[in-house]
Amino acid sequence: MLMLMFFAALPPEHHPFLDDHVIYSIVLLGLAEVNAGDTFGVGRWWSKTPVVERYPILR
């Protein structure tokens, strides 16, 4: 969604790689990659619920 908002505002007013949408997207992808929800959130609890154990795609 952030990248769609970035592309909707083309051409950017300022530097295209320092746009806040690009930076937020990179940060969110990084948090998802390192499983930050297990450390800082309820990811560990959520992965142990019966629904997620039955449907692992919800992890």
Buried (B, 14 or more C-beta within 10 A) or exposed (E): EBEEEBEEEEEBEEEEEEBEBBEBBEEEEEBEEEBEBEEEEEBEEBBEEEEBEEEEEEE
